[in-house]
């Protein structure tokens, strides 16, 4: 699993990010993207959403 924290620069490199995601997924990795702003401002919510994503994706509680 890859956790991608997108900062402001990512809005200018959407094509690169999409290609990178395809490459990572081709290796069997799952990519979870979150914004840097959400990490800074809403860490508790980010962590709960990440935990939910992991449980849903990998089927373990």
mmCIF file of the N, C-alpha and C atoms, coordinates in Angstrom:
data_MODEL
# 
_entry.id   MODEL 
# 
loop_
_atom_site.group_PDB 
_atom_site.id 
_atom_site.type_symbol 
_atom_site.label_atom_id 
_atom_site.label_alt_id 
_atom_site.label_comp_id 
_atom_site.label_asym_id 
_atom_site.label_entity_id 
_atom_site.label_seq_id 
_atom_site.pdbx_PDB_ins_code 
_atom_site.Cartn_x 
_atom_site.Cartn_y 
_atom_site.Cartn_z 
_atom_site.occupancy 
_atom_site.B_iso_or_equiv 
_atom_site.pdbx_formal_charge 
_atom_site.auth_seq_id 
_atom_site.auth_comp_id 
_atom_site.auth_asym_id 
_atom_site.auth_atom_id 
_atom_site.pdbx_PDB_model_num 
ATOM 1   N N  . UNK A 1 1  ? 0.836   -1.169 0.000   1.00 0.00 ? 1  UNK A N  1 
ATOM 2   C CA . UNK A 1 1  ? 0.000   0.000  0.000   1.00 0.00 ? 1  UNK A CA 1 
ATOM 3   C C  . UNK A 1 1  ? 0.886   1.239  0.000   1.00 0.00 ? 1  UNK A C  1 
ATOM 4   N N  . UNK A 1 2  ? 0.461   2.229  -0.784  1.00 0.00 ? 2  UNK A N  1 
ATOM 5   C CA . UNK A 1 2  ? 1.156   3.508  -0.872  1.00 0.00 ? 2  UNK A CA 1 
ATOM 6   C C  . UNK A 1 2  ? 0.199   4.591  -0.402  1.00 0.00 ? 2  UNK A C  1 
ATOM 7   N N  . UNK A 1 3  ? 0.650   5.418  0.520   1.00 0.00 ? 3  UNK A N  1 
ATOM 8   C CA . UNK A 1 3  ? -0.142  6.562  0.955   1.00 0.00 ? 3  UNK A CA 1 
ATOM 9   C C  . UNK A 1 3  ? 0.488   7.790  0.313   1.00 0.00 ? 3  UNK A C  1 
ATOM 10  N N  . UNK A 1 4  ? -0.256  8.430  -0.559  1.00 0.00 ? 4  UNK A N  1 
ATOM 11  C CA . UNK A 1 4  ? 0.227   9.607  -1.282  1.00 0.00 ? 4  UNK A CA 1 
ATOM 12  C C  . UNK A 1 4  ? -0.397  10.844 -0.660  1.00 0.00 ? 4  UNK A C  1 
ATOM 13  N N  . UNK A 1 5  ? 0.437   11.719 -0.129  1.00 0.00 ? 5  UNK A N  1 
ATOM 14  C CA . UNK A 1 5  ? -0.040  12.976 0.441   1.00 0.00 ? 5  UNK A CA 1 
ATOM 15  C C  . UNK A 1 5  ? 0.235   14.061 -0.590  1.00 0.00 ? 5  UNK A C  1 
ATOM 16  N N  . UNK A 1 6  ? -0.846  14.571 -1.168  1.00 0.00 ? 6  UNK A N  1 
ATOM 17  C CA . UNK A 1 6  ? -0.743  15.535 -2.251  1.00 0.00 ? 6  UNK A CA 1 
ATOM 18  C C  . UNK A 1 6  ? -0.681  16.956 -1.726  1.00 0.00 ? 6  UNK A C  1 
ATOM 19  N N  . UNK A 1 7  ? 0.417   17.639 -2.025  1.00 0.00 ? 7  UNK A N  1 
ATOM 20  C CA . UNK A 1 7  ? 0.557   19.046 -1.697  1.00 0.00 ? 7  UNK A CA 1 
ATOM 21  C C  . UNK A 1 7  ? 0.123   19.901 -2.874  1.00 0.00 ? 7  UNK A C  1 
ATOM 22  N N  . UNK A 1 8  ? 0.356   21.181 -2.791  1.00 0.00 ? 8  UNK A N  1 
ATOM 23  C CA . UNK A 1 8  ? -0.070  22.121 -3.813  1.00 0.00 ? 8  UNK A CA 1 
ATOM 24  C C  . UNK A 1 8  ? 0.488   21.841 -5.196  1.00 0.00 ? 8  UNK A C  1 
ATOM 25  N N  . UNK A 1 9  ? 1.692   21.300 -5.272  1.00 0.00 ? 9  UNK A N  1 
ATOM 26  C CA . UNK A 1 9  ? 2.329   21.033 -6.562  1.00 0.00 ? 9  UNK A CA 1 
ATOM 27  C C  . UNK A 1 9  ? 1.549   20.022 -7.400  1.00 0.00 ? 9  UNK A C  1 
ATOM 28  N N  . UNK A 1 10 ? 0.796   19.168 -6.739  1.00 0.00 ? 10 UNK A N  1 
ATOM 29  C CA . UNK A 1 10 ? 0.104   18.091 -7.448  1.00 0.00 ? 10 UNK A CA 1 
ATOM 30  C C  . UNK A 1 10 ? -0.965  18.593 -8.404  1.00 0.00 ? 10 UNK A C  1 
ATOM 31  N N  . UNK A 1 11 ? -1.478  19.774 -8.185  1.00 0.00 ? 11 UNK A N  1 
ATOM 32  C CA . UNK A 1 11 ? -2.473  20.305 -9.111  1.00 0.00 ? 11 UNK A CA 1 
ATOM 33  C C  . UNK A 1 11 ? -1.852  20.647 -10.458 1.00 0.00 ? 11 UNK A C  1 
ATOM 34  N N  . UNK A 1 12 ? -0.534  20.784 -10.508 1.00 0.00 ? 12 UNK A N  1 
ATOM 35  C CA . UNK A 1 12 ? 0.159   21.113 -11.750 1.00 0.00 ? 12 UNK A CA 1 
ATOM 36  C C  . UNK A 1 12 ? 0.780   19.896 -12.422 1.00 0.00 ? 12 UNK A C  1 
ATOM 37  N N  . UNK A 1 13 ? 0.669   18.736 -11.786 1.00 0.00 ? 13 UNK A N  1 
ATOM 38  C CA . UNK A 1 13 ? 1.281   17.536 -12.357 1.00 0.00 ? 13 UNK A CA 1 
ATOM 39  C C  . UNK A 1 13 ? 0.308   16.364 -12.342 1.00 0.00 ? 13 UNK A C  1 
ATOM 40  N N  . UNK A 1 14 ? -0.925  16.622 -12.705 1.00 0.00 ? 14 UNK A N  1 
ATOM 41  C CA . UNK A 1 14 ? -1.959  15.583 -12.669 1.00 0.00 ? 14 UNK A CA 1 
ATOM 42  C C  . UNK A 1 14 ? -1.631  14.414 -13.593 1.00 0.00 ? 14 UNK A C  1 
ATOM 43  N N  . UNK A 1 15 ? -1.097  14.703 -14.782 1.00 0.00 ? 15 UNK A N  1 
ATOM 44  C CA . UNK A 1 15 ? -0.749  13.627 -15.720 1.00 0.00 ? 15 UNK A CA 1 
ATOM 45  C C  . UNK A 1 15 ? 0.349   12.741 -15.139 1.00 0.00 ? 15 UNK A C  1 
ATOM 46  N N  . UNK A 1 16 ? 1.370   13.368 -14.566 1.00 0.00 ? 16 UNK A N  1 
ATOM 47  C CA . UNK A 1 16 ? 2.462   12.615 -13.945 1.00 0.00 ? 16 UNK A CA 1 
ATOM 48  C C  . UNK A 1 16 ? 1.931   11.747 -12.811 1.00 0.00 ? 16 UNK A C  1 
ATOM 49  N N  . UNK A 1 17 ? 1.094   12.318 -11.965 1.00 0.00 ? 17 UNK A N  1 
ATOM 50  C CA . UNK A 1 17 ? 0.537   11.561 -10.844 1.00 0.00 ? 17 UNK A CA 1 
ATOM 51  C C  . UNK A 1 17 ? -0.292  10.380 -11.331 1.00 0.00 ? 17 UNK A C  1 
ATOM 52  N N  . UNK A 1 18 ? -1.078  10.583 -12.382 1.00 0.00 ? 18 UNK A N  1 
ATOM 53  C CA . UNK A 1 18 ? -1.899  9.498  -12.924 1.00 0.00 ? 18 UNK A CA 1 
ATOM 54  C C  . UNK A 1 18 ? -1.019  8.383  -13.469 1.00 0.00 ? 18 UNK A C  1 
ATOM 55  N N  . UNK A 1 19 ? 0.046   8.738  -14.186 1.00 0.00 ? 19 UNK A N  1 
ATOM 56  C CA . UNK A 1 19 ? 0.969   7.727  -14.714 1.00 0.00 ? 19 UNK A CA 1 
ATOM 57  C C  . UNK A 1 19 ? 1.681   6.992  -13.584 1.00 0.00 ? 19 UNK A C  1 
ATOM 58  N N  . UNK A 1 20 ? 2.056   7.719  -12.566 1.00 0.00 ? 20 UNK A N  1 
ATOM 59  C CA . UNK A 1 20 ? 2.737   7.113  -11.409 1.00 0.00 ? 20 UNK A CA 1 
ATOM 60  C C  . UNK A 1 20 ? 1.807   6.133  -10.699 1.00 0.00 ? 20 UNK A C  1 
ATOM 61  N N  . UNK A 1 21 ? 0.531   6.514  -10.557 1.00 0.00 ? 21 UNK A N  1 
ATOM 62  C CA . UNK A 1 21 ? -0.445  5.643  -9.924  1.00 0.00 ? 21 UNK A CA 1 
ATOM 63  C C  . UNK A 1 21 ? -0.623  4.363  -10.731 1.00 0.00 ? 21 UNK A C  1 
ATOM 64  N N  . UNK A 1 22 ? -0.719  4.489  -12.043 1.00 0.00 ? 22 UNK A N  1 
ATOM 65  C CA . UNK A 1 22 ? -0.851  3.309  -12.908 1.00 0.00 ? 22 UNK A CA 1 
ATOM 66  C C  . UNK A 1 22 ? 0.365   2.398  -12.733 1.00 0.00 ? 22 UNK A C  1 
ATOM 67  N N  . UNK A 1 23 ? 1.543   2.988  -12.688 1.00 0.00 ? 23 UNK A N  1 
ATOM 68  C CA . UNK A 1 23 ? 2.772   2.207  -12.508 1.00 0.00 ? 23 UNK A CA 1 
ATOM 69  C C  . UNK A 1 23 ? 2.766   1.470  -11.168 1.00 0.00 ? 23 UNK A C  1 
ATOM 70  N N  . UNK A 1 24 ? 2.426   2.167  -10.102 1.00 0.00 ? 24 UNK A N  1 
ATOM 71  C CA . UNK A 1 24 ? 2.400   1.546  -8.772  1.00 0.00 ? 24 UNK A CA 1 
ATOM 72  C C  . UNK A 1 24 ? 1.357   0.432  -8.706  1.00 0.00 ? 24 UNK A C  1 
ATOM 73  N N  . UNK A 1 25 ? 0.183   0.680  -9.290  1.00 0.00 ? 25 UNK A N  1 
ATOM 74  C CA . UNK A 1 25 ? -0.869  -0.337 -9.289  1.00 0.00 ? 25 UNK A CA 1 
ATOM 75  C C  . UNK A 1 25 ? -0.469  -1.548 -10.128 1.00 0.00 ? 25 UNK A C  1 
ATOM 76  N N  . UNK A 1 26 ? 0.321   -1.328 -11.178 1.00 0.00 ? 26 UNK A N  1 
ATOM 77  C CA . UNK A 1 26 ? 0.789   -2.455 -11.995 1.00 0.00 ? 26 UNK A CA 1 
ATOM 78  C C  . UNK A 1 26 ? 1.730   -3.373 -11.210 1.00 0.00 ? 26 UNK A C  1 
ATOM 79  N N  . UNK A 1 27 ? 2.298   -2.840 -10.145 1.00 0.00 ? 27 UNK A N  1 
ATOM 80  C CA . UNK A 1 27 ? 3.167   -3.629 -9.262  1.00 0.00 ? 27 UNK A CA 1 
ATOM 81  C C  . UNK A 1 27 ? 2.369   -4.325 -8.155  1.00 0.00 ? 27 UNK A C  1 
ATOM 82  N N  . UNK A 1 28 ? 1.042   -4.161 -8.204  1.00 0.00 ? 28 UNK A N  1 
ATOM 83  C CA . UNK A 1 28 ? 0.186   -4.785 -7.201  1.00 0.00 ? 28 UNK A CA 1 
ATOM 84  C C  . UNK A 1 28 ? -0.041  -3.933 -5.968  1.00 0.00 ? 28 UNK A C  1 
ATOM 85  N N  . UNK A 1 29 ? 0.352   -2.684 -6.021  1.00 0.00 ? 29 UNK A N  1 
ATOM 86  C CA . UNK A 1 29 ? 0.175   -1.795 -4.875  1.00 0.00 ? 29 UNK A CA 1 
ATOM 87  C C  . UNK A 1 29 ? -1.158  -1.072 -4.962  1.00 0.00 ? 29 UNK A C  1 
ATOM 88  N N  . UNK A 1 30 ? -1.695  -0.727 -3.827  1.00 0.00 ? 30 UNK A N  1 
ATOM 89  C CA . UNK A 1 30 ? -2.920  0.059  -3.729  1.00 0.00 ? 30 UNK A CA 1 
ATOM 90  C C  . UNK A 1 30 ? -2.507  1.465  -3.314  1.00 0.00 ? 30 UNK A C  1 
ATOM 91  N N  . UNK A 1 31 ? -3.007  2.474  -4.033  1.00 0.00 ? 31 UNK A N  1 
ATOM 92  C CA . UNK A 1 31 ? -2.637  3.855  -3.762  1.00 0.00 ? 31 UNK A CA 1 
ATOM 93  C C  . UNK A 1 31 ? -3.795  4.562  -3.066  1.00 0.00 ? 31 UNK A C  1 
ATOM 94  N N  . UNK A 1 32 ? -3.499  5.177  -1.933  1.00 0.00 ? 32 UNK A N  1 
ATOM 95  C CA . UNK A 1 32 ? -4.479  5.953  -1.176  1.00 0.00 ? 32 UNK A CA 1 
ATOM 96  C C  . UNK A 1 32 ? -3.989  7.389  -1.167  1.00 0.00 ? 32 UNK A C  1 
ATOM 97  N N  . UNK A 1 33 ? -4.792  8.294  -1.716  1.00 0.00 ? 33 UNK A N  1 
ATOM 98  C CA . UNK A 1 33 ? -4.393  9.689  -1.851  1.00 0.00 ? 33 UNK A CA 1 
ATOM 99  C C  . UNK A 1 33 ? -5.159  10.566 -0.867  1.00 0.00 ? 33 UNK A C  1 
ATOM 100 N N  . UNK A 1 34 ? -4.417  11.468 -0.233  1.00 0.00 ? 34 UNK A N  1 
ATOM 101 C CA . UNK A 1 34 ? -5.031  12.455 0.655   1.00 0.00 ? 34 UNK A CA 1 
ATOM 102 C C  . UNK A 1 34 ? -4.313  13.790 0.449   1.00 0.00 ? 34 UNK A C  1 
ATOM 103 N N  . UNK A 1 35 ? -4.998  14.846 0.744   1.00 0.00 ? 35 UNK A N  1 
ATOM 104 C CA . UNK A 1 35 ? -4.371  16.163 0.563   1.00 0.00 ? 35 UNK A CA 1 
ATOM 105 C C  . UNK A 1 35 ? -3.549  16.542 1.798   1.00 0.00 ? 35 UNK A C  1 
ATOM 106 N N  . UNK A 1 36 ? -2.503  17.280 1.532   1.00 0.00 ? 36 UNK A N  1 
ATOM 107 C CA . UNK A 1 36 ? -1.657  17.778 2.617   1.00 0.00 ? 36 UNK A CA 1 
ATOM 108 C C  . UNK A 1 36 ? -2.476  18.652 3.572   1.00 0.00 ? 36 UNK A C  1 
ATOM 109 N N  . UNK A 1 37 ? -3.375  19.425 3.021   1.00 0.00 ? 37 UNK A N  1 
ATOM 110 C CA . UNK A 1 37 ? -4.214  20.297 3.841   1.00 0.00 ? 37 UNK A CA 1 
ATOM 111 C C  . UNK A 1 37 ? -5.067  19.485 4.814   1.00 0.00 ? 37 UNK A C  1 
ATOM 112 N N  . UNK A 1 38 ? -5.665  18.387 4.335   1.00 0.00 ? 38 UNK A N  1 
ATOM 113 C CA . UNK A 1 38 ? -6.464  17.544 5.219   1.00 0.00 ? 38 UNK A CA 1 
ATOM 114 C C  . UNK A 1 38 ? -5.604  16.920 6.313   1.00 0.00 ? 38 UNK A C  1 
ATOM 115 N N  . UNK A 1 39 ? -4.401  16.534 5.969   1.00 0.00 ? 39 UNK A N  1 
ATOM 116 C CA . UNK A 1 39 ? -3.499  15.956 6.979   1.00 0.00 ? 39 UNK A CA 1 
ATOM 117 C C  . UNK A 1 39 ? -3.202  16.995 8.061   1.00 0.00 ? 39 UNK A C  1 
ATOM 118 N N  . UNK A 1 40 ? -2.933  18.216 7.651   1.00 0.00 ? 40 UNK A N  1 
ATOM 119 C CA . UNK A 1 40 ? -2.599  19.269 8.623   1.00 0.00 ? 40 UNK A CA 1 
ATOM 120 C C  . UNK A 1 40 ? -3.795  19.690 9.471   1.00 0.00 ? 40 UNK A C  1 
ATOM 121 N N  . UNK A 1 41 ? -4.979  19.760 8.845   1.00 0.00 ? 41 UNK A N  1 
ATOM 122 C CA . UNK A 1 41 ? -6.126  20.335 9.538   1.00 0.00 ? 41 UNK A CA 1 
ATOM 123 C C  . UNK A 1 41 ? -7.059  19.311 10.191  1.00 0.00 ? 41 UNK A C  1 
ATOM 124 N N  . UNK A 1 42 ? -7.107  18.116 9.641   1.00 0.00 ? 42 UNK A N  1 
ATOM 125 C CA . UNK A 1 42 ? -8.110  17.132 10.075  1.00 0.00 ? 42 UNK A CA 1 
ATOM 126 C C  . UNK A 1 42 ? -7.499  15.752 10.299  1.00 0.00 ? 42 UNK A C  1 
ATOM 127 N N  . UNK A 1 43 ? -6.393  15.708 11.007  1.00 0.00 ? 43 UNK A N  1 
ATOM 128 C CA . UNK A 1 43 ? -5.662  14.451 11.163  1.00 0.00 ? 43 UNK A CA 1 
ATOM 129 C C  . UNK A 1 43 ? -6.532  13.323 11.720  1.00 0.00 ? 43 UNK A C  1 
ATOM 130 N N  . UNK A 1 44 ? -7.375  13.599 12.694  1.00 0.00 ? 44 UNK A N  1 
ATOM 131 C CA . UNK A 1 44 ? -8.224  12.543 13.268  1.00 0.00 ? 44 UNK A CA 1 
ATOM 132 C C  . UNK A 1 44 ? -9.133  11.940 12.215  1.00 0.00 ? 44 UNK A C  1 
ATOM 133 N N  . UNK A 1 45 ? -9.741  12.788 11.397  1.00 0.00 ? 45 UNK A N  1 
ATOM 134 C CA . UNK A 1 45 ? -10.620 12.309 10.329  1.00 0.00 ? 45 UNK A CA 1 
ATOM 135 C C  . UNK A 1 45 ? -9.827  11.550 9.276   1.00 0.00 ? 45 UNK A C  1 
ATOM 136 N N  . UNK A 1 46 ? -8.661  12.052 8.927   1.00 0.00 ? 46 UNK A N  1 
ATOM 137 C CA . UNK A 1 46 ? -7.797  11.380 7.954   1.00 0.00 ? 46 UNK A CA 1 
ATOM 138 C C  . UNK A 1 46 ? -7.466  9.977  8.439   1.00 0.00 ? 46 UNK A C  1 
ATOM 139 N N  . UNK A 1 47 ? -7.109  9.844  9.699   1.00 0.00 ? 47 UNK A N  1 
ATOM 140 C CA . UNK A 1 47 ? -6.747  8.528  10.244  1.00 0.00 ? 47 UNK A CA 1 
ATOM 141 C C  . UNK A 1 47 ? -7.946  7.581  10.280  1.00 0.00 ? 47 UNK A C  1 
ATOM 142 N N  . UNK A 1 48 ? -9.119  8.097  10.625  1.00 0.00 ? 48 UNK A N  1 
ATOM 143 C CA . UNK A 1 48 ? -10.318 7.241  10.619  1.00 0.00 ? 48 UNK A CA 1 
ATOM 144 C C  . UNK A 1 48 ? -10.652 6.799  9.200   1.00 0.00 ? 48 UNK A C  1 
ATOM 145 N N  . UNK A 1 49 ? -10.565 7.714  8.246   1.00 0.00 ? 49 UNK A N  1 
ATOM 146 C CA . UNK A 1 49 ? -10.838 7.359  6.851   1.00 0.00 ? 49 UNK A CA 1 
ATOM 147 C C  . UNK A 1 49 ? -9.821  6.368  6.319   1.00 0.00 ? 49 UNK A C  1 
ATOM 148 N N  . UNK A 1 50 ? -8.568  6.542  6.688   1.00 0.00 ? 50 UNK A N  1 
ATOM 149 C CA . UNK A 1 50 ? -7.521  5.612  6.274   1.00 0.00 ? 50 UNK A CA 1 
ATOM 150 C C  . UNK A 1 50 ? -7.774  4.226  6.858   1.00 0.00 ? 50 UNK A C  1 
ATOM 151 N N  . UNK A 1 51 ? -8.123  4.157  8.132   1.00 0.00 ? 51 UNK A N  1 
ATOM 152 C CA . UNK A 1 51 ? -8.428  2.865  8.759   1.00 0.00 ? 51 UNK A CA 1 
ATOM 153 C C  . UNK A 1 51 ? -9.611  2.193  8.065   1.00 0.00 ? 51 UNK A C  1 
ATOM 154 N N  . UNK A 1 52 ? -10.651 2.954  7.761   1.00 0.00 ? 52 UNK A N  1 
ATOM 155 C CA . UNK A 1 52 ? -11.810 2.403  7.043   1.00 0.00 ? 52 UNK A CA 1 
ATOM 156 C C  . UNK A 1 52 ? -11.400 1.877  5.675   1.00 0.00 ? 52 UNK A C  1 
ATOM 157 N N  . UNK A 1 53 ? -10.566 2.624  4.971   1.00 0.00 ? 53 UNK A N  1 
ATOM 158 C CA . UNK A 1 53 ? -10.089 2.213  3.653   1.00 0.00 ? 53 UNK A CA 1 
ATOM 159 C C  . UNK A 1 53 ? -9.300  0.903  3.750   1.00 0.00 ? 53 UNK A C  1 
ATOM 160 N N  . UNK A 1 54 ? -8.430  0.803  4.722   1.00 0.00 ? 54 UNK A N  1 
ATOM 161 C CA . UNK A 1 54 ? -7.617  -0.414 4.883   1.00 0.00 ? 54 UNK A CA 1 
ATOM 162 C C  . UNK A 1 54 ? -8.518  -1.602 5.174   1.00 0.00 ? 54 UNK A C  1 
ATOM 163 N N  . UNK A 1 55 ? -9.487  -1.439 6.072   1.00 0.00 ? 55 UNK A N  1 
ATOM 164 C CA . UNK A 1 55 ? -10.393 -2.535 6.397   1.00 0.00 ? 55 UNK A CA 1 
ATOM 165 C C  . UNK A 1 55 ? -11.198 -2.945 5.169   1.00 0.00 ? 55 UNK A C  1 
ATOM 166 N N  . UNK A 1 56 ? -11.716 -1.976 4.453   1.00 0.00 ? 56 UNK A N  1 
ATOM 167 C CA . UNK A 1 56 ? -12.524 -2.274 3.261   1.00 0.00 ? 56 UNK A CA 1 
ATOM 168 C C  . UNK A 1 56 ? -11.677 -2.936 2.171   1.00 0.00 ? 56 UNK A C  1 
ATOM 169 N N  . UNK A 1 57 ? -10.470 -2.443 1.973   1.00 0.00 ? 57 UNK A N  1 
ATOM 170 C CA . UNK A 1 57 ? -9.605  -2.935 0.891   1.00 0.00 ? 57 UNK A CA 1 
ATOM 171 C C  . UNK A 1 57 ? -8.978  -4.281 1.203   1.00 0.00 ? 57 UNK A C  1 
ATOM 172 N N  . UNK A 1 58 ? -8.553  -4.470 2.425   1.00 0.00 ? 58 UNK A N  1 
ATOM 173 C CA . UNK A 1 58 ? -7.799  -5.671 2.771   1.00 0.00 ? 58 UNK A CA 1 
ATOM 174 C C  . UNK A 1 58 ? -8.595  -6.650 3.622   1.00 0.00 ? 58 UNK A C  1 
ATOM 175 N N  . UNK A 1 59 ? -9.802  -6.250 4.039   1.00 0.00 ? 59 UNK A N  1 
ATOM 176 C CA . UNK A 1 59 ? -10.722 -7.165 4.699   1.00 0.00 ? 59 UNK A CA 1 
ATOM 177 C C  . UNK A 1 59 ? -10.356 -7.622 6.082   1.00 0.00 ? 59 UNK A C  1 
ATOM 178 N N  . UNK A 1 60 ? -9.586  -6.841 6.779   1.00 0.00 ? 60 UNK A N  1 
ATOM 179 C CA . UNK A 1 60 ? -9.210  -7.224 8.152   1.00 0.00 ? 60 UNK A CA 1 
ATOM 180 C C  . UNK A 1 60 ? -9.643  -6.139 9.105   1.00 0.00 ? 60 UNK A C  1 
ATOM 181 N N  . UNK A 1 61 ? -10.058 -6.539 10.284  1.00 0.00 ? 61 UNK A N  1 
ATOM 182 C CA . UNK A 1 61 ? -10.426 -5.559 11.318  1.00 0.00 ? 61 UNK A CA 1 
ATOM 183 C C  . UNK A 1 61 ? -9.419  -5.625 12.437  1.00 0.00 ? 61 UNK A C  1 
# 
